[in-house]
C-alpha cells in the first residue's frame, strides 16, 4: 500500500508493472494522493483510429490509469467494478490529461469521477466509475 501522500518516484515504482498503460499507451503519472490521481498521455500515431482521431480505448485506458492512481494510495487494493464513459468531443490537441477524484467511499465500494481534457482545454470525455475495495482482514 502506498502512503497517503506519495512522491512521484514512489508512484512510478508502484506502477512500474502496469506495463500496458505505461509502456504501450505511454501514460505518465502527474500527481496522486488518496482519492485523487492525474495521468497524462502525449498523443502519438499509435493512439489514432482509422479516422485519424484518438481511439476511444486509448482515452479509456488513460482514465482507468488515473483511477488506479487515485484508488491505490493509502487504502486497500481497489479495482474498477463498473464504468460508464461519455465521449464529449474529439481532441484537437497533442496531449490528454485524466483527473480522477473520489466522490464517495464506503468500506468496500467507492465512486469516482474522471474527467479527460486535452491541452487546448477541450472536455474530451467524462467517466463515472464504481470501484470495489478488497478489504484486508
Secondary structure, 3 states (H helix, E strand, C coil): CECCCCCHHHHHHHHHHCHHHHHHCCEEEEEEECCEEEEEEECCHHHECCCCCECHHHHHHHHHHHHHHHHCECCCCEEEEEEEEEECCCCCCCEEEEEEEEEEECCCEEEEEEEEEECCCCEEEEEEEEEEECCCC
